[in-house]
Amino acid sequence: MTRHGVKPLPSTPQSPAVLAYDGHCGFCQTSVDRIRALTAPTMEAVPWQFLPAEATALHLERLDREVLLLRGGTVLAGGSDALARYVGTSPSRTYRTLAAVIRLPGIRACARVVYRWVSRNRHRLPGGTPACAVPPRGT
């Protein structure tokens, strides 16, 4: 067991998909905890820092900026698309429907814009700290 009671997960192409988020960001941790409590998704959400390096090494810059849906070392989705897929694994029909609506073309575009704004400003949002600030590109 590691921080937040999460075991490091093995990473192979046959592994189940996981939602990887920034475990050092208080806003991200709080957000994932709230989504998990509300929707009870069947997919695991794991701080990327607890995933095997071979699964994350090629995606570190993205992982500093957005949640990624990973299977092994392959990115299946990022940002709002990854969150929609995560919520879509809920046993609740209401949340699965909400996730499907978020993936509709016009709404999907809006969700992506909102997600990028939240990502850039997460250190200013409730639960955010200076450690949550997104680093400048290329660092």
DSSP file (Angstrom, degrees, kcal/mol; ACC not computed):
  #  RESIDUE AA STRUCTURE BP1 BP2  ACC     N-H-->O    O-->H-N    N-H-->O    O-->H-N    TCO  KAPPA ALPHA  PHI   PSI    X-CA   Y-CA   Z-CA
    1    1 A M              0   0    0      0, 0.0     2,-0.2     0, 0.0     6,-0.2   0.000 360.0 360.0 360.0 146.0    0.0    0.0    0.0
    2    2 A T    >   -     0   0    0      4,-1.0     3,-1.8     1,-0.3     4,-0.4  -0.599 360.0 -36.3-126.9-170.4    1.1    3.5   -0.7
    3    3 A R  G >  S+     0   0    0      1,-0.3     3,-1.2    -2,-0.2    -1,-0.3  -0.164 129.6  20.4 -49.4 143.5   -0.2    7.0   -0.1
    4    4 A H  G 3  S-     0   0    0      1,-0.2    -1,-0.3    -3,-0.1     3,-0.1   0.599 126.5 -81.7  67.2  14.1   -4.0    7.3   -0.4
    5    5 A G  G <  S+     0   0    0     -3,-1.8     2,-0.5     1,-0.2    -1,-0.2   0.754  90.2 142.7  68.2  24.1   -4.2    3.5    0.2
    6    6 A V    <   -     0   0    0     -3,-1.2    -4,-1.0    -4,-0.4    -1,-0.2  -0.854  43.2-144.2-104.0 130.2   -3.4    2.8   -3.5
    7    7 A K        -     0   0    0     -2,-0.5     2,-0.1    -6,-0.2    43,-0.1  -0.704  32.4-102.9 -85.0 141.0   -1.3   -0.2   -4.5
    8    8 A P        -     0   0    0      0, 0.0    43,-0.2     0, 0.0    -1,-0.1  -0.435  42.5-133.5 -59.3 137.5    1.0    0.4   -7.5
    9    9 A L        -     0   0    0     41,-0.5     2,-0.1    -2,-0.1     6,-0.0  -0.722  10.3-116.4 -97.9 144.0   -0.6   -1.3  -10.5
   10   10 A P        -     0   0    0      0, 0.0     2,-0.5     0, 0.0    62,-0.2  -0.394  28.7-142.9 -68.6 158.0    1.2   -3.6  -13.0
   11   11 A S        +     0   0    0     60,-0.1    62,-0.1    -2,-0.1    60,-0.0  -0.919  36.7 138.6-133.4 107.9    1.2   -2.3  -16.5
   12   12 A T    >   -     0   0    0     -2,-0.5     3,-1.9     4,-0.1    60,-0.2  -0.930  64.4-104.3-136.9 162.6    0.8   -4.5  -19.5
   13   13 A P  T 3  S+     0   0    0      0, 0.0    -1,-0.0     0, 0.0    61,-0.0   0.755 124.6  52.1 -59.4 -21.5   -1.1   -4.1  -22.7
   14   14 A Q  T 3  S+     0   0    0      2,-0.0     3,-0.1     3,-0.0    -3,-0.0   0.509  86.5 112.8 -90.6  -5.5   -3.6   -6.6  -21.3
   15   15 A S  S <  S-     0   0    0     -3,-1.9     3,-0.1     1,-0.1    -4,-0.1  -0.247  78.8 -99.3 -62.6 152.5   -4.0   -4.6  -18.0
   16   16 A P        -     0   0    0      0, 0.0    56,-0.4     0, 0.0    -4,-0.1  -0.391  47.3 -95.4 -66.4 154.1   -7.4   -2.9  -17.4
   17   17 A A        -     0   0    0     54,-0.1    27,-0.6    -3,-0.1     2,-0.3  -0.419  43.7-164.4 -67.9 146.6   -7.5    0.8  -18.2
   18   18 A V  E     -aB  44  70A   0     52,-2.6    52,-2.9    25,-0.1     2,-0.7  -0.974  23.2-122.9-132.0 148.2   -6.9    3.2  -15.3
   19   19 A L  E     -aB  45  69A   0     25,-2.8    27,-2.8    -2,-0.3     2,-0.5  -0.836  30.9-157.5 -88.2 116.0   -7.5    6.9  -14.9
   20   20 A A  E     +aB  46  68A   0     48,-3.5    48,-2.2    -2,-0.7     2,-0.3  -0.851  19.4 167.8-100.0 125.5   -4.1    8.4  -14.1
   21   21 A Y  E     -a   47   0A   0     25,-1.6    27,-3.3    -2,-0.5     2,-1.0  -0.834  45.7 -84.3-131.9 169.3   -4.2   11.8  -12.3
   22   22 A D    >   -     0   0    0     -2,-0.3     3,-1.3    25,-0.2     7,-0.3  -0.648  34.2-170.2 -80.5 104.4   -1.7   14.0  -10.4
   23   23 A G  T 3  S+     0   0    0     -2,-1.0    -1,-0.2     1,-0.3     6,-0.0   0.607  83.4  61.6 -70.6 -12.5   -1.5   12.7   -6.9
   24   24 A H  T 3  S+     0   0    0    107,-0.1     2,-0.6   108,-0.0    -1,-0.3   0.558  87.1  87.2 -87.6  -8.9    0.5   15.7   -5.8
   25   25 A C    <>  -     0   0    0     -3,-1.3     4,-2.6     1,-0.2     5,-0.2  -0.823  62.9-159.7 -97.6 117.2   -2.3   18.1   -6.7
   26   26 A G  H  > S+     0   0    0     -2,-0.6     4,-2.6     1,-0.2   102,-0.2   0.878  94.1  52.1 -61.4 -39.3   -4.9   18.6   -3.9
   27   27 A F  H  > S+     0   0    0      2,-0.2     4,-2.5     1,-0.2    -1,-0.2   0.926 111.3  47.0 -63.3 -44.1   -7.5   19.8   -6.3
   28   28 A C  H  > S+     0   0    0      2,-0.2     4,-2.7     1,-0.2     5,-0.2   0.930 113.5  47.8 -63.6 -45.7   -7.1   16.7   -8.5
   29   29 A Q  H  X S+     0   0    0     -4,-2.6     4,-2.5    -7,-0.3    -2,-0.2   0.931 113.7  47.2 -61.0 -46.2   -7.2   14.3   -5.6
   30   30 A T  H  X S+     0   0    0     -4,-2.6     4,-2.3     2,-0.2    -1,-0.2   0.905 112.5  50.4 -61.8 -42.3  -10.3   16.0   -4.2
   31   31 A S  H  X S+     0   0    0     -4,-2.5     4,-2.6    -5,-0.2     5,-0.2   0.933 112.0  45.7 -63.4 -47.1  -12.0   16.0   -7.6
   32   32 A V  H  X S+     0   0    0     -4,-2.7     4,-2.8     1,-0.2     5,-0.2   0.914 112.0  52.5 -63.2 -42.3  -11.3   12.3   -8.2
   33   33 A D  H  X S+     0   0    0     -4,-2.5     4,-2.3    -5,-0.2    -1,-0.2   0.910 111.9  46.0 -60.1 -42.1  -12.4   11.4   -4.6
   34   34 A R  H  X S+     0   0    0     -4,-2.3     4,-2.4     2,-0.2     5,-0.2   0.916 113.4  48.0 -67.9 -43.6  -15.7   13.3   -5.2
   35   35 A I  H  X S+     0   0    0     -4,-2.6     4,-2.9     1,-0.2     5,-0.5   0.932 112.8  49.5 -61.6 -44.4  -16.3   11.7   -8.6
   36   36 A R  H  X S+     0   0    0     -4,-2.8     4,-1.9    -5,-0.2    -2,-0.2   0.912 112.3  47.7 -60.1 -44.3  -15.6    8.3   -7.1
   37   37 A A  H  < S+     0   0    0     -4,-2.3    -1,-0.2    -5,-0.2    -2,-0.2   0.881 118.6  40.2 -66.5 -38.5  -18.0    8.9   -4.2
   38   38 A L  H  < S+     0   0    0     -4,-2.4    -2,-0.2    -5,-0.1    -1,-0.2   0.917 129.4  24.0 -76.2 -44.2  -20.8   10.1   -6.4
   39   39 A T  H  < S-     0   0    0     -4,-2.9    53,-0.5    -5,-0.2    -3,-0.2   0.648  80.8-147.0-104.1 -17.2  -20.5    7.8   -9.4
   40   40 A A     <  -     0   0    0     -4,-1.9    -4,-0.1    -5,-0.5    -3,-0.1   0.911  25.7-161.2  48.6  52.4  -18.8    4.6   -8.0
   41   41 A P        -     0   0    0      0, 0.0    49,-0.2     0, 0.0    -1,-0.1  -0.241  20.6-137.9 -62.8 152.4  -17.1    3.9  -11.3
   42   42 A T  S    S+     0   0    0     47,-0.9     2,-0.2    44,-0.2    48,-0.1   0.641  79.3  89.9 -85.0 -14.8  -15.8    0.4  -11.8
   43   43 A M  S    S-     0   0    0     43,-0.4     2,-0.2     1,-0.1   -25,-0.1  -0.555  83.2-113.9 -80.8 145.8  -12.5    1.7  -13.3
   44   44 A E  E     -a   18   0A   0    -27,-0.6   -25,-2.8    -2,-0.2     2,-0.5  -0.542  19.9-155.6 -76.3 143.9   -9.5    2.4  -11.0
   45   45 A A  E     +a   19   0A   0    -27,-0.2   -25,-0.2    -2,-0.2    24,-0.0  -0.996  21.9 175.9-118.5 124.8   -8.3    5.9  -10.6
   46   46 A V  E     -a   20   0A   0    -27,-2.8   -25,-1.6    -2,-0.5     2,-0.1  -0.986  38.0-108.2-134.5 134.7   -4.6    6.0   -9.6
   47   47 A P  E >   -a   21   0A   0      0, 0.0     3,-2.2     0, 0.0     4,-0.3  -0.426  32.3-130.1 -56.8 134.0   -2.1    8.8   -9.0
   48   48 A W  G >  S+     0   0    0    -27,-3.3     3,-1.5     1,-0.3   -26,-0.1   0.791 105.1  69.8 -61.6 -24.9    0.2    8.6  -12.0
   49   49 A Q  G 3  S+     0   0    0    -28,-0.4    -1,-0.3     1,-0.3     4,-0.1   0.709  97.9  51.6 -64.9 -18.4    3.1    8.7   -9.5
   50   50 A F  G <  S+     0   0    0     -3,-2.2   -41,-0.5     2,-0.1    -1,-0.3   0.388  91.5  94.0 -99.2   1.4    2.1    5.2   -8.4
   51   51 A L  S <  S-     0   0    0     -3,-1.5     5,-0.1    -4,-0.3   -40,-0.0  -0.598  92.6 -84.9 -89.5 156.1    2.0    3.7  -11.8
   52   52 A P    >>  -     0   0    0      0, 0.0     3,-1.7     0, 0.0     4,-1.0  -0.310  35.8-123.3 -59.6 141.2    5.0    1.9  -13.3
   53   53 A A  H 3> S+     0   0    0      1,-0.3     4,-3.0     2,-0.2     3,-0.5   0.838 110.2  62.3 -56.2 -35.5    7.5    4.2  -14.9
   54   54 A E  H 34 S+     0   0    0      1,-0.2    -1,-0.3     2,-0.2     4,-0.3   0.764 104.4  49.3 -65.3 -21.7    7.2    2.3  -18.2
   55   55 A A  H <4 S+     0   0    0     -3,-1.7    -1,-0.2     1,-0.1    -2,-0.2   0.753 124.4  27.1 -83.6 -25.4    3.5    3.2  -18.3
   56   56 A T  H >< S+     0   0    0     -4,-1.0     3,-2.4    -3,-0.5     4,-0.3   0.659  91.7  92.1-111.8 -19.7    4.1    6.9  -17.7
   57   57 A A  G >< S+     0   0    0     -4,-3.0     3,-0.7     1,-0.3    -3,-0.1   0.820  91.4  45.5 -52.8 -40.6    7.5    7.9  -18.9
   58   58 A L  G 3  S+     0   0    0     -4,-0.3    -1,-0.3     1,-0.2     4,-0.1   0.559 116.9  46.2 -79.6  -6.7    6.4    8.9  -22.4
   59   59 A H  G <>  +     0   0    0     -3,-2.4     4,-2.8     1,-0.1    -1,-0.2   0.182  69.9 116.8-122.9  16.3    3.5   10.9  -21.1
   60   60 A L  H <> S+     0   0    0     -3,-0.7     4,-1.5    -4,-0.3     5,-0.1   0.875  77.5  51.7 -60.0 -40.7    4.9   13.0  -18.2
   61   61 A E  H  4 S+     0   0    0      1,-0.2     4,-0.5     2,-0.2    -1,-0.2   0.926 114.3  43.6 -63.4 -42.3    4.3   16.4  -19.8
   62   62 A R  H >> S+     0   0    0      1,-0.2     4,-2.5     2,-0.2     3,-1.6   0.902 109.0  57.5 -67.1 -40.0    0.6   15.5  -20.4
   63   63 A L  H 3< S+     0   0    0     -4,-2.8    -1,-0.2     1,-0.3    -2,-0.2   0.775 101.5  56.8 -64.7 -25.2    0.2   13.9  -17.0
   64   64 A D  T 3< S+     0   0    0     -4,-1.5    -1,-0.3    -3,-0.2    -2,-0.2   0.684 118.7  32.8 -72.7 -17.8    1.3   17.3  -15.4
   65   65 A R  T <4 S+     0   0    0     -3,-1.6     2,-0.3    -4,-0.5    -2,-0.2   0.669 124.0  10.5-112.6 -24.7   -1.6   19.0  -17.3
   66   66 A E  S  < S-     0   0    0     -4,-2.5    -1,-0.3    -5,-0.1     2,-0.2  -0.989  73.0 -96.4-155.5 157.8   -4.4   16.5  -17.6
   67   67 A V        -     0   0    0     -2,-0.3    12,-2.4    -3,-0.1     2,-0.4  -0.534  41.6-155.7 -71.9 147.5   -5.8   13.2  -16.4
   68   68 A L  E     -BC  20  78A   0    -48,-2.2   -48,-3.5    10,-0.2     2,-0.8  -0.984  16.4-137.6-127.8 140.5   -5.1   10.3  -18.8
   69   69 A L  E     -BC  19  77A   0      8,-3.1     7,-3.6    -2,-0.4     8,-1.1  -0.882  37.8-173.7 -91.9 114.0   -6.9    7.1  -19.4
   70   70 A L  E     -BC  18  75A   0    -52,-2.9   -52,-2.6    -2,-0.8     2,-0.4  -0.863  28.4-174.0-116.5 143.4   -4.0    4.6  -19.7
   71   71 A R  E >  S- C   0  74A   0      3,-2.3     3,-2.3    -2,-0.4     2,-0.3  -0.949  78.7 -43.6-129.0 113.3   -3.8    0.9  -20.6
   72   72 A G  T 3  S-     0   0    0     -2,-0.4   -54,-0.1   -56,-0.4   -60,-0.1  -0.523 123.4 -29.6  61.9-129.9   -0.2   -0.2  -20.2
   73   73 A G  T 3  S+     0   0    0     -2,-0.3     2,-0.5    -3,-0.1    -1,-0.3   0.226 116.7 106.1 -99.4  13.1    1.8    2.6  -21.7
   74   74 A T  E <   -C   71   0A   0     -3,-2.3    -3,-2.3     2,-0.0     2,-0.6  -0.812  65.7-136.5-101.1 131.1   -0.9    3.6  -24.2
   75   75 A V  E     +C   70   0A   0     -2,-0.5    -5,-0.2    -5,-0.2     3,-0.1  -0.740  22.6 176.5 -83.0 121.8   -3.0    6.7  -23.9
   76   76 A L  E     -     0   0A   0     -7,-3.6     2,-0.3    -2,-0.6    -1,-0.2   0.759  67.7 -16.9 -93.0 -31.2   -6.7    5.9  -24.6
   77   77 A A  E     -C   69   0A   0     -8,-1.1    -8,-3.1     2,-0.0    -1,-0.4  -0.969  60.7-150.1-166.6 160.0   -8.0    9.4  -23.8
   78   78 A G  E >>  -C   68   0A   0     -2,-0.3     3,-1.3   -10,-0.2     4,-0.7  -0.938  53.9 -10.0-136.8 160.9   -7.1   12.6  -22.0
   79   79 A G  H 3> S-     0   0    0    -12,-2.4     4,-2.1    -2,-0.3     3,-0.3  -0.212 126.9  -3.3  59.2-134.7   -8.7   15.4  -20.2
   80   80 A S  H 3> S+     0   0    0      1,-0.2     4,-2.5     2,-0.2    -1,-0.3   0.816 134.1  58.2 -64.1 -30.4  -12.5   15.6  -20.3
   81   81 A D  H <> S+     0   0    0     -3,-1.3     4,-2.0     2,-0.2    -1,-0.2   0.911 107.7  46.9 -65.1 -41.1  -12.7   12.7  -22.7
   82   82 A A  H  X S+     0   0    0     -4,-0.7     4,-2.3    -3,-0.3    -2,-0.2   0.908 112.3  49.8 -66.3 -42.0  -10.9   10.5  -20.1
   83   83 A L  H  X S+     0   0    0     -4,-2.1     4,-2.9     2,-0.2     5,-0.3   0.907 109.2  51.9 -63.7 -40.9  -13.2   11.7  -17.3
   84   84 A A  H  X S+     0   0    0     -4,-2.5     4,-2.0     1,-0.2    -1,-0.2   0.911 111.1  47.1 -62.4 -41.3  -16.3   11.0  -19.4
   85   85 A R  H  < S+     0   0    0     -4,-2.0     4,-0.3     2,-0.2    -1,-0.2   0.887 112.1  51.2 -67.0 -37.6  -15.0    7.5  -20.0
   86   86 A Y  H >< S+     0   0    0     -4,-2.3     3,-1.7     1,-0.2   -43,-0.4   0.959 112.9  43.7 -61.8 -52.7  -14.2    7.1  -16.3
   87   87 A V  H >< S+     0   0    0     -4,-2.9     3,-2.0     1,-0.3    -1,-0.2   0.827 103.3  69.0 -62.6 -31.7  -17.7    8.2  -15.2
   88   88 A G  T 3< S+     0   0    0     -4,-2.0    -1,-0.3     1,-0.3    -2,-0.2   0.592  88.1  65.2 -65.1 -10.3  -19.2    6.1  -18.0
   89   89 A T  T <  S+     0   0    0     -3,-1.7   -47,-0.9    -4,-0.3    -1,-0.3   0.373  76.4 121.5 -91.4   5.1  -18.1    3.0  -16.0
   90   90 A S    <   -     0   0    0     -3,-2.0   -50,-0.2   -49,-0.2     6,-0.1  -0.351  67.8-135.0 -64.6 144.6  -20.5    3.8  -13.2
   91   91 A P  S    S+     0   0    0      0, 0.0     2,-0.4     0, 0.0    -1,-0.1   0.668  82.6  96.8 -71.7 -14.1  -23.2    1.3  -12.4
   92   92 A S     >  -     0   0    0    -53,-0.5     4,-2.2     1,-0.2     5,-0.2  -0.633  68.6-150.1 -80.2 125.4  -25.7    4.1  -12.3
   93   93 A R  H  > S+     0   0    0     -2,-0.4     4,-2.6     1,-0.2     5,-0.2   0.868  97.4  59.4 -59.5 -36.7  -27.6    4.6  -15.5
   94   94 A T  H  > S+     0   0    0      1,-0.2     4,-2.3     2,-0.2    -1,-0.2   0.934 109.2  41.4 -59.1 -47.4  -27.8    8.3  -14.7
   95   95 A Y  H  > S+     0   0    0      2,-0.2     4,-2.4     1,-0.2    -1,-0.2   0.851 113.1  53.0 -73.2 -33.7  -24.1    8.8  -14.7
   96   96 A R  H  X S+     0   0    0     -4,-2.2     4,-1.9     2,-0.2    -1,-0.2   0.901 111.3  47.8 -64.7 -38.7  -23.5    6.5  -17.7
   97   97 A T  H  X S+     0   0    0     -4,-2.6     4,-2.4     2,-0.2    -2,-0.2   0.922 110.4  51.3 -66.3 -44.3  -26.0    8.7  -19.6
   98   98 A L  H  X S+     0   0    0     -4,-2.3     4,-2.3     1,-0.2    -2,-0.2   0.914 109.9  50.2 -57.5 -43.7  -24.3   11.9  -18.4
   99   99 A A  H  X S+     0   0    0     -4,-2.4     4,-1.0     1,-0.2    -1,-0.2   0.895 110.1  50.1 -62.9 -40.2  -21.0   10.5  -19.6
  100  100 A A  H  < S+     0   0    0     -4,-1.9     3,-0.3     1,-0.2     4,-0.2   0.887 109.9  50.7 -66.0 -38.6  -22.5    9.7  -23.0
  101  101 A V  H >< S+     0   0    0     -4,-2.4     3,-1.8     1,-0.2     6,-0.2   0.907 105.4  56.1 -65.2 -41.6  -24.0   13.2  -23.3
  102  102 A I  H 3< S+     0   0    0     -4,-2.3    -1,-0.2     1,-0.3     9,-0.2   0.788 103.6  56.3 -61.1 -26.6  -20.6   14.7  -22.5
  103  103 A R  T 3< S+     0   0    0     -4,-1.0    -1,-0.3    -3,-0.3    -2,-0.2   0.479  79.4 113.9 -86.3  -2.0  -19.1   12.8  -25.5
  104  104 A L  S <> S-     0   0    0     -3,-1.8     4,-3.8    -4,-0.2     5,-0.3  -0.454  81.6-109.3 -67.7 144.6  -21.6   14.3  -28.0
  105  105 A P  H  > S+     0   0    0      0, 0.0     4,-1.8     0, 0.0     5,-0.1   0.843 111.6  37.0 -48.6 -54.1  -19.8   16.5  -30.5
  106  106 A G  H  > S+     0   0    0      1,-0.2     4,-1.6     2,-0.2     5,-0.1   0.909 122.4  43.8 -68.2 -41.5  -20.9   20.0  -29.5
  107  107 A I  H  > S+     0   0    0     -6,-0.2     4,-3.0     2,-0.2    -1,-0.2   0.877 109.7  57.6 -70.2 -37.5  -20.9   19.2  -25.8
  108  108 A R  H  X S+     0   0    0     -4,-3.8     4,-2.1     1,-0.2    -2,-0.2   0.908 105.5  50.3 -58.5 -43.2  -17.6   17.4  -26.1
  109  109 A A  H  X S+     0   0    0     -4,-1.8     4,-1.7    -5,-0.3    -1,-0.2   0.915 112.6  46.5 -62.8 -43.0  -16.0   20.6  -27.5
  110  110 A C  H  X S+     0   0    0     -4,-1.6     4,-2.6     1,-0.2     5,-0.2   0.914 110.4  53.2 -64.8 -42.7  -17.4   22.7  -24.7
  111  111 A A  H  X S+     0   0    0     -4,-3.0     4,-2.7     1,-0.2    -1,-0.2   0.880 107.4  52.1 -60.6 -38.1  -16.2   20.1  -22.1
  112  112 A R  H  X S+     0   0    0     -4,-2.1     4,-2.3     2,-0.2    -1,-0.2   0.903 109.8  48.2 -65.6 -40.8  -12.7   20.2  -23.5
  113  113 A V  H  X S+     0   0    0     -4,-1.7     4,-2.1     2,-0.2    -2,-0.2   0.937 114.0  46.5 -64.3 -46.4  -12.6   24.0  -23.2
  114  114 A V  H  X S+     0   0    0     -4,-2.6     4,-2.7     1,-0.2     5,-0.2   0.917 111.6  51.9 -62.3 -43.2  -13.8   24.0  -19.7
  115  115 A Y  H  X S+     0   0    0     -4,-2.7     4,-2.9    -5,-0.2    -1,-0.2   0.926 108.8  49.8 -60.4 -45.3  -11.4   21.2  -18.8
  116  116 A R  H  X S+     0   0    0     -4,-2.3     4,-2.3     2,-0.2    -1,-0.2   0.901 111.6  49.2 -61.4 -40.3   -8.4   23.2  -20.2
  117  117 A W  H  X S+     0   0    0     -4,-2.1     4,-1.5     2,-0.2    -2,-0.2   0.944 112.8  46.7 -64.1 -47.3   -9.5   26.3  -18.2
  118  118 A V  H  X S+     0   0    0     -4,-2.7     4,-0.6     1,-0.2     3,-0.3   0.920 111.5  52.4 -60.6 -43.7   -9.8   24.2  -15.0
  119  119 A S  H >< S+     0   0    0     -4,-2.9     3,-0.8     1,-0.2    15,-0.3   0.917 110.5  46.7 -59.1 -45.1   -6.5   22.6  -15.6
  120  120 A R  H 3< S+     0   0    0     -4,-2.3    14,-0.3     1,-0.2    -1,-0.2   0.770 123.0  35.8 -68.0 -24.8   -4.7   25.9  -16.0
  121  121 A N  H >X S+     0   0    0     -4,-1.5     3,-2.2    -3,-0.3     4,-0.6   0.222  78.2 114.5-114.3  12.8   -6.4   27.3  -12.9
  122  122 A R  G X< S+     0   0    0     -3,-0.8     3,-0.7    -4,-0.6    -1,-0.1   0.780  72.2  62.0 -61.1 -27.3   -6.5   24.3  -10.6
  123  123 A H  G 34 S+     0   0    0      1,-0.2    -1,-0.3    -4,-0.2    10,-0.1   0.684 106.1  47.8 -70.7 -15.9   -4.1   25.9   -8.1
  124  124 A R  G <4 S+     0   0    0     -3,-2.2    -1,-0.2     8,-0.1    -2,-0.2   0.532  98.0  88.4 -97.1  -9.7   -6.7   28.7   -7.6
  125  125 A L  S X< S-     0   0    0     -3,-0.7     3,-2.8    -4,-0.6   -98,-0.1  -0.432  97.1 -69.2 -91.1 162.8   -9.7   26.4   -7.2
  126  126 A P  T 3  S+     0   0    0      0, 0.0    -1,-0.2     0, 0.0     3,-0.1  -0.241 125.2  17.2 -53.5 130.8  -11.0   24.9   -3.9
  127  127 A G  T 3  S+     0   0    0      1,-0.3  -100,-0.1    -3,-0.1   -98,-0.1   0.216  99.7 127.8  90.0 -14.1   -8.5   22.3   -2.7
  128  128 A G    <   -     0   0    0     -3,-2.8    -1,-0.3  -102,-0.2    -5,-0.2  -0.413  34.2-178.7 -77.2 151.7   -5.8   23.7   -4.9
  129  129 A T    >   -     0   0    0     -2,-0.1     3,-2.1    -3,-0.1     4,-0.4  -0.842  48.9 -90.6-135.5 171.8   -2.4   24.7   -3.6
  130  130 A P  G >  S+     0   0    0      0, 0.0     3,-1.3     0, 0.0    -7,-0.1   0.820 125.0  65.0 -56.3 -28.4    0.7   26.2   -5.3
  131  131 A A  G 3  S+     0   0    0      1,-0.3  -107,-0.1  -107,-0.1    -8,-0.1   0.691  93.1  63.1 -66.8 -16.6    1.8   22.5   -5.9
  132  132 A C  G <  S+     0   0    0     -3,-2.1    -1,-0.3    -9,-0.1    -9,-0.2   0.628  75.0 118.2 -82.2 -14.0   -1.2   22.2   -8.2
  133  133 A A  S <  S-     0   0    0     -3,-1.3   -13,-0.1    -4,-0.4   -12,-0.1  -0.260  71.6-117.9 -59.6 136.7    0.0   24.8  -10.7
  134  134 A V        -     0   0    0    -14,-0.3    -1,-0.1   -15,-0.3   -69,-0.1  -0.616  32.3-122.5 -74.8 127.4    0.6   23.5  -14.2
  135  135 A P        -     0   0    0      0, 0.0     3,-0.1     0, 0.0    -1,-0.1  -0.312  34.5 -89.5 -68.9 155.4    4.2   23.9  -15.1
  136  136 A P    >   -     0   0    0      0, 0.0     3,-1.4     0, 0.0     0, 0.0  -0.300  58.0 -86.1 -59.9 149.1    5.2   25.9  -18.2
  137  137 A R  T 3  S+     0   0    0      1,-0.2   -76,-0.0     2,-0.1    -3,-0.0  -0.249 113.1  27.8 -58.0 142.4    5.4   23.8  -21.3
  138  138 A G  T 3         0   0    0     -3,-0.1    -1,-0.2     1,-0.0   -77,-0.0   0.524 360.0 360.0  84.6   6.7    8.7   22.1  -22.0
  139  139 A T    <         0   0    0     -3,-1.4    -2,-0.1    -4,-0.1    -1,-0.0   0.417 360.0 360.0-111.0 360.0    9.7   21.9  -18.3
